[in-house]
Amino acid sequence: MMDVPLLVSSIIRHAARYHGDTEVVSAGEGGRVTRKTYDDVARRSAQLAHALDEWGMVEGDRIATLAWNSNRHLELYFGVGGSGRVCHTINPRLFPEQIAYIVAHAEDRALFVEPMFLPLLEKLKEDLPKAIRIVVLCEAGDLPHSDAFPDLIAYEDLIAGRPEDYDWPELDENTACSLCYTSGTTGNPKGVLYSHRSSVLHAMAIGWVDAIGLSGSDCACLVVPMFHVNAWGLPYACPMMGAKMVMPGPNLDGASLRRLFDEEGVTMSAGVPTIWMGLTAHMEDEGALFRTLERVAVGGSAMPAPLIERMNALGVAVRHAWGMTETSPVGLASAPKPKHRDLSKEHRLALTALQGRPLFGMDFRVEGGDGEEVARDGKAYGALLVRGPWVAQRYFGADSDSPAFREDGWFETGDVVTMDADGYVKIVDRTKDVIKSGGEWISSIELENIATGHPAVKEAAVVARHDEKWGERPVLFIVPKAGGEAPGAEEMRAFYEGKVAGWCVPDDVRVVDDLPHTATGKLRKTDIRNML
């Protein structure tokens, strides 16, 4: 058989050749919409690659982005990665000190930044590499003035007039094409360097019907940011399959998303639960249904069953997926099997709420405290381990040693889970968040999901407090829905009756205006513990 390398450049080349007129729609500030096609993106990616050549950027150089989802960001994915450099996406929601650390650790040679993030860079100037080039993602006439960076260049100026085709190099498929850092909830963020091979395989896998599922007849809205683990692989999978792409930019409120979905004919989307929480509430307030949206993929954290049920009532199917920065990220997806066709509505909802079953290529192990694999009965808890062709082998950089990457080839995810005989995984908790009470484990996630089923609760978090008798006991924090009256402690405790064992019910219930989240939308449990 022919030995043809798997390269991201082949994706955009395929998209331009066979889906050249398919649109890539970008929504900017103020509702301004930019329309490109895959043919446009391919030509502009080539122009960008020529500009990087002229700058003397060589294979392996890291080129960073601080950017929203847009056609320009997509062009960076292919113009940088396809030409042998490394597209390093940075989360602008991280703390400034973390951003400075990441840029220095990656040794970025250039940084492409949205105009709105330029003031952030100006504050970090002294911490940035001295020779780093700054490109603003804007039109030539919109270039902002900066005393800190007098040599700014507009993206459109950078690529203008350059050749619109490029001799994409025939790289080794194990060459790096992109770099993402973890959100750094404990310690400094850690870099994960993705290869062309892993990125192409992952994009093919998530396109499967039983994964996230994509086809050339889809219109996909990338709500998940392109700085969150490469938007879960969708910037590669959509052009690979020929799906129309819709980029919402910074416009992630319920009203803006609904308008974009309806106007562009969006059939599928992907994002974290907090996004769907806001969009669902908006649709319910308006008493409206989506015109074209059929399904959403959800990840980043578990989506509570009540929220899944509310989305189903709006005519939208939910596909749970699980992953991490270290797994590219998708490793599990909650697709049903033929034997589940006759399940009751209640049991089908419970199945959808699971994190899913393994995609082909991904190998999972659930290990007990004794190092032995636990029973696959959907009840026995254990630590989740994973290995596969799009799982990291180590972290990026000289300081890459981590005990999470075991010598036997498994990666320790840090999740405590159950797995059943079909491979369906249920995340019980993070190892650091599970509540150990009287020799038993209590899942903070389960208690949170139950609490959000209360009609007056918008969001919930559960953490452990020290207890002299039991070791640890759960404390429930709730955010009431806007305009509603917060339920009392006794009412919330009564709400748990019949749903969990009595000893799992939180002793302490606290009402707060909001809860702290990480840069990726997850509950920041360290800060919530400090609230105790």
Secondary structure, 3 states (H helix, E strand, C coil): CCCCCCCHHHHHHHHHHHCCCCEEEEECHHHCEEEEEHHHHHHHHHHHHHHHHHHCCCCCCEEEEECCCCHHHHHHHHHHHCCCCEEEECCCCCCHHHHHHHHHHHCCCEEEECHHHHHHHHHCHHHCCCCCEEEECCCHHHCCCCCCCCCCEEHHHHHCCCCCCCCCCCCCCCCEEEEEECCCCCCCCCEEEEEHHHHHHHHHHHCCCCCCCCCCCCEEEECCCCCCHHHHCHHHHHHHHCCEEEECCCCCCHHHHHHHHHHHCCCEEEECHHHHHHHHHHHHHHCCCCCCCCEEEECCCCCCHHHHHHHHHCCCEEEEEEECHHHCCEEEECCCCHHHCCCCHHHHHHHHCCCEEECCCCEEEEECCCCCECCCCCCCCEEEEEECCCCCCCCCCCCCCCCCECCCCCEEEEEEEEECCCCCEEEEEECCCCEEECCEEECHHHHHHHHCCCCCEEEEEEEEEEECCCEEEEEEEEEECCCCCCCCHHHHHHHCECCECHHHCCCEEEECCCCCECCCCCECHHHHHHHC
